Amino acid sequence: MENMIAVLVIVILVGSAAAYLIKAKRSGVKCVGCPAGGNCSSKNKKKKKKLTGPVIAKKTMFITGMHCEHCVQSVTDSLNRIDGVSARVDLNKSCAEISLDREIGEDILICAVEKAGFLVESIQS
C-alpha cells in the first residue's frame, strides 16, 4: 500500500512539473527557470570593462548552455572578475569575445565560465 502511495505522489509531482514546463513554453518563455520568467531585458547591460593596460591578446570562447540575457550576464560578470580580462558575450553566437592586457591561462578563463554554470566548447586565439 505504501509503495502505491509513493508511486502516486511521484506521478503527481512529475505530471505537475511537465504541465508547468508545457505551459511556460506555450506562453513563449525562452528560458524556463530564469529569474525574470524568461522575459529577459537587455536594457540592464553593464558598461564594457576597461583594461588598465594595452590589449595584448584577444580570444573567442565558444560556450554552451546560455539561454537568456541573465545567462549572458552571468558569464560576462564571471569573466570580468578576472584582473586583465574584458569580456563581451554574444547570446546569438554562443561565444565570448575576450580581450587581455596580460598573459592569462585558458584554464583560468574556462574555470570562470564553468563556475558560472556553463560549458566551454573551445577557445580560439
Contact map, one row per residue, 1 for C-alpha under 8 A:
11111000000000000000000000000000000000000000000000000000000000000000000000000000000000000000000000000000000000000000000000000
11111100000000000000000000000000000000000000000000000000000000000000000000000000000000000000000000000000000000000000000000000
11111110000000000000000000000000000000000000000000000000000000000000000000000000000000000000000000000000000000000000000000000
11111111000000000000000000000000000000000000000000000000000000000000000000000000000000000000000000000000000000000000000000000
11111111100000000000000000000000000000000000000000000000000000000000000000000000000000000000000000000000000000000000000000000
01111111110000000000000000000000000000000000000000000000000000000000000000000000000000000000000000000000000000000000000000000
00111111111000000000000000000000000000000000000000000000000000000000000000000000000000000000000000000000000000000000000000000
00011111111100000000000000000000000000000000000000000000000000000000000000000000000000000000000000000000000000000000000000000
00001111111110000000000000000000000000000000000000000000000000000000000000000000000000000000000000000000000000000000000000000
00000111111111000000000000000000000000000000000000000000000000000000000000000000000000000000000000000000000000000000000000000
00000011111111100000000000000000000000000000000000000000000000000000000000000000000000000000000000000000000000000000000000000
00000001111111110000000000000000000000000000000000000000000000000000000000000000000000000000000000000000000000000000000000000
00000000111111111000000000000000000000000000000000000000000000000000000000000000000000000000000000000000000000000000000000000
00000000011111111100000000000000000000000000000000000000000000000000000000000000000000000000000000000000000000000000000000000
00000000001111111110000000000000000000000000000000000000000000000000000000000000000000000000000000000000000000000000000000000
00000000000111111111000000000000000000000000000000000000000000000000000000000000000000000000000000000000000000000000000000000
00000000000011111111100000000000000000000000000000000000000000000000000000000000000000000000000000000000000000000000000000000
00000000000001111111110000000000000000000000000000000000000000000000000000000000000000000000000000000000000000000000000000000
00000000000000111111111000000000000000000000000000000000000000000000000000000000000000000000000000000000000000000000000000000
00000000000000011111111100000000000000000000000000000000000000000000000000000000000000000000000000000000000000000000000000000
00000000000000001111111110000001000000000000000000000000000000000000000000000000000000000000000000000000000000000000000000000
00000000000000000111111111000000000000000000000000000000000000000000000000000000000000000000000000000000000000000000000000000
00000000000000000011111111100000000000000000000000000000000000000000000000000000000000000000000000000000000000000000000000000
00000000000000000001111111111001000000000000000000000000000000000000000000000000000000000000000000000000000000000000000000000
00000000000000000000111111111101000000000000000000000000000000000000000000000000000000000000000000000000000000000000000000000
00000000000000000000011111111000000000000000000000000000000000000000000000000000000000000000000000000000000000000000000000000
00000000000000000000001111111000000000000000000000000000000000000000000000000000000000000000000000000000000000000000000000000
00000000000000000000000111111100000000000000000000000000000000000000000000000000000000000000000000000000000000000000000000000
00000000000000000000000111111111000011100000000000000000000000000000000000000000000000000000000000000000000000000000000000000
00000000000000000000000010011111000001100000000000000000000000000011000000000000000000000000000000000000000000000000000000000
00000000000000000000000000001111110011000000000000000000000000000011000000000000000000000000000000000000000000000000000000000
00000000000000000000100110001111110011000000000000000000000000000000000000000000000000000000000000000000000000000000000000000
00000000000000000000000000000011111011000000000000000000000000000000000000000000000000000000000000000000000000000000000000000
00000000000000000000000000000011111111000000000000000000000000000001010000000000000000000000000000000000000000000000000000000
00000000000000000000000000000000111111000000000000000000000000000000010000000000000000000000000000000000000000000000000000000
00000000000000000000000000000000011111110000000000000000000000000000000000000000000000000000000000000000000000000000000000000
00000000000000000000000000001011111111110000000000000000000000000000000000000000000000000000000000000000000000000000000000000
00000000000000000000000000001111111111110000000000000000000000000001000000000000000000000000000000000000000000000000000000000
00000000000000000000000000001100000111111000000000000000000000000000000000000000000000000000000000000000000000000000000000000
00000000000000000000000000000000000111111100000000000000000000000001110000000000000000000000000000000000000000000000000000000
00000000000000000000000000000000000000111111000000000000000000000000100000000000000000000000000000000000000000000000000000000
00000000000000000000000000000000000000011111100000000000000000000000100000000000000000000000000000000000000000000000000000000
00000000000000000000000000000000000000001111100000000000000000000000000000000000000000000000000000000000000000000000000000000
00000000000000000000000000000000000000001111110000000000000000000000000000000000000000000000000000000000000000000000000000000
00000000000000000000000000000000000000000111111000000000000000000000000010000000000000000000000000000000000000000000000000000
00000000000000000000000000000000000000000001111100000000000000000000000000000000000000000000000000000000000000000000000000000
00000000000000000000000000000000000000000000111110000000000000000000000000000000000000000000000000000000000000000000000000000
00000000000000000000000000000000000000000000011111000000000000000000000000000000000001110000000000000000000000000000000000000
00000000000000000000000000000000000000000000001111100000000000000000000000000001000001100000000000000000000000000000000000000
00000000000000000000000000000000000000000000000111110000000000000000000000000000000001000000000000000000000000000000000000000
00000000000000000000000000000000000000000000000011111110000000000000000000000000000111000000000000011000000000000000000000000
00000000000000000000000000000000000000000000000001111100000000000000000000000000000100000000000000001000000000000000000000000
00000000000000000000000000000000000000000000000000111110000000000000000000000000000000000000000000001100000000000000000000000
00000000000000000000000000000000000000000000000000111111000000000000000000000000000000000000000000001000000000000000000000000
00000000000000000000000000000000000000000000000000101111110000000000000000000000000000000000000000111100000000000000000000000
00000000000000000000000000000000000000000000000000000111110000000000000000000000000000000000000000111100000000000000000000000
00000000000000000000000000000000000000000000000000000011111000000000000000000000000000000000000000111100000000000000000000001
00000000000000000000000000000000000000000000000000000011111100000000000000000000000000000000000011110000000000000000000000001
00000000000000000000000000000000000000000000000000000000111110000000000000000000000000000000000011100000000000000000000000111
00000000000000000000000000000000000000000000000000000000011111000000000000000000000000000000001111000000000000000000000000111
00000000000000000000000000000000000000000000000000000000001111100000000000000000000000000000001111000000000000000000000111110
00000000000000000000000000000000000000000000000000000000000111110000000000000000000000000000011100000000000000000000000111100
00000000000000000000000000000000000000000000000000000000000011111100000000000000000000000000011100000000000000000000011111000
00000000000000000000000000000000000000000000000000000000000001111100000000000000000000000000010000000000000000000000011110000
00000000000000000000000000000000000000000000000000000000000000111110000000000000000000000000000000000000000000000000011000000
00000000000000000000000000000000000000000000000000000000000000111111001100000000000000000010010000000000000000000000010000000
00000000000000000000000000000110000000000000000000000000000000001111101000000000000000000010000000000000000000000000000000000
00000000000000000000000000000110010001010000000000000000000000000111111100000000000000000010000000000000000000000000000000000
00000000000000000000000000000000000000011100000000000000000000000011111110000000000000000010000000000000000000000000000000000
00000000000000000000000000000000011000010000000000000000000000000001111111000000000000000000000000000000000000000000000000000
00000000000000000000000000000000000000000000000000000000000000000111111111100000000000000000000000000000000000000000000000000
00000000000000000000000000000000000000000000000000000000000000000101111111110000000000001110000000000000000000000000000000000
00000000000000000000000000000000000000000000100000000000000000000000111111111000000000001000000000000000000000000000000000000
00000000000000000000000000000000000000000000000000000000000000000000011111111100000000000000000000000000000000000001000000000
00000000000000000000000000000000000000000000000000000000000000000000001111111110000000001000000000000000000000011001010000000
00000000000000000000000000000000000000000000000000000000000000000000000111111111000000111000000100000000000000000000000000000
00000000000000000000000000000000000000000000000000000000000000000000000011111111100000000000000000000000000000000000000000000
00000000000000000000000000000000000000000000000000000000000000000000000001111111110000000000000000000000000000011011000000000
00000000000000000000000000000000000000000000000000000000000000000000000000111111110011100000000000000000000010011000000000000
00000000000000000000000000000000000000000000000010000000000000000000000000011111111011100000000000000000000000000000000000000
00000000000000000000000000000000000000000000000000000000000000000000000000001111111010000000000000000000000000000000000000000
00000000000000000000000000000000000000000000000000000000000000000000000000000111111110000000000000000000000000000000000000000
00000000000000000000000000000000000000000000000000000000000000000000000000000001111110000000000000000000000000000000000000000
00000000000000000000000000000000000000000000000000110000000000000000000000000000011111000000000000011101000000000000000000000
00000000000000000000000000000000000000000000000000100000000000000000000000000011111111100000000001111000000000000000000000000
00000000000000000000000000000000000000000000000111100000000000000000000000000011000111110000000001110000000000000000000000000
00000000000000000000000000000000000000000000000110000000000000000000000000010011000011111000000111100000000000000000000000000
00000000000000000000000000000000000000000000000100000000000000000000000000010000000001111100000111000000000000000000000000000
00000000000000000000000000000000000000000000000000000000000000000000000110110000000000111110011110000000000000000000000000000
00000000000000000000000000000000000000000000000000000000000000000000000100000000000000011111111110000000000000000000000000000
00000000000000000000000000000000000000000000000000000000000000000111100100000000000000001111111000000000000000000000000000000
00000000000000000000000000000000000000000000000000000000000000000000000000000000000000000111110000000000000000000000000000000
00000000000000000000000000000000000000000000000000000000000000000000000000000000000000000111111000000000000000000000000000000
00000000000000000000000000000000000000000000000000000000000001110100000000000000000000001111111100000000000000000000000000000
00000000000000000000000000000000000000000000000000000000000111100000000000000000000000001110111110000000000000000000000000000
00000000000000000000000000000000000000000000000000000000000111100000000000010000000000111100011111000000000000000000000000000
00000000000000000000000000000000000000000000000000000000011110000000000000000000000000111100001111100000000000000000000000000
00000000000000000000000000000000000000000000000000000000011110000000000000000000000011110000000111110000000000000000000000000
00000000000000000000000000000000000000000000000000000011111000000000000000000000000011100000000011111000000000000000000000000
00000000000000000000000000000000000000000000000000100011110000000000000000000000000111000000000001111111000000000000000000000
00000000000000000000000000000000000000000000000000111111100000000000000000000000000110000000000000111110000000000000000000000
00000000000000000000000000000000000000000000000000001011100000000000000000000000000100000000000000011111000000000000000000000
00000000000000000000000000000000000000000000000000000000000000000000000000000000000000000000000000011111100000000000000000000
00000000000000000000000000000000000000000000000000000000000000000000000000000000000100000000000000010111110110000000000000000
00000000000000000000000000000000000000000000000000000000000000000000000000000000000000000000000000000011111110000000000000000
00000000000000000000000000000000000000000000000000000000000000000000000000000000000000000000000000000001111111000000000000100
00000000000000000000000000000000000000000000000000000000000000000000000000000000000000000000000000000000111111100000000000000
00000000000000000000000000000000000000000000000000000000000000000000000000000000000000000000000000000001111111110000000000000
00000000000000000000000000000000000000000000000000000000000000000000000000000010000000000000000000000001111111111000000000000
00000000000000000000000000000000000000000000000000000000000000000000000000000000000000000000000000000000011111111100000100000
00000000000000000000000000000000000000000000000000000000000000000000000000000000000000000000000000000000001111111110000000000
00000000000000000000000000000000000000000000000000000000000000000000000000100110000000000000000000000000000111111111000000000
00000000000000000000000000000000000000000000000000000000000000000000000000100110000000000000000000000000000011111111111100000
00000000000000000000000000000000000000000000000000000000000000000000000000000000000000000000000000000000000001111111111100000
00000000000000000000000000000000000000000000000000000000000000000000000000000100000000000000000000000000000000111111110000000
00000000000000000000000000000000000000000000000000000000000000000000000001100100000000000000000000000000000000011111110000000
00000000000000000000000000000000000000000000000000000000000000000000000000000000000000000000000000000000000000001111111000000
00000000000000000000000000000000000000000000000000000000000000111100000000100000000000000000000000000000000000001111111100000
00000000000000000000000000000000000000000000000000000000000000111000000000000000000000000000000000000000000000001100111110000
00000000000000000000000000000000000000000000000000000000000011110000000000000000000000000000000000000000000001001100011111100
00000000000000000000000000000000000000000000000000000000000011110000000000000000000000000000000000000000000000000000001111100
00000000000000000000000000000000000000000000000000000000000011100000000000000000000000000000000000000000000000000000000111110
00000000000000000000000000000000000000000000000000000000001111000000000000000000000000000000000000000000010000000000000111111
00000000000000000000000000000000000000000000000000000000001110000000000000000000000000000000000000000000000000000000000001111
00000000000000000000000000000000000000000000000000000000111100000000000000000000000000000000000000000000000000000000000000111
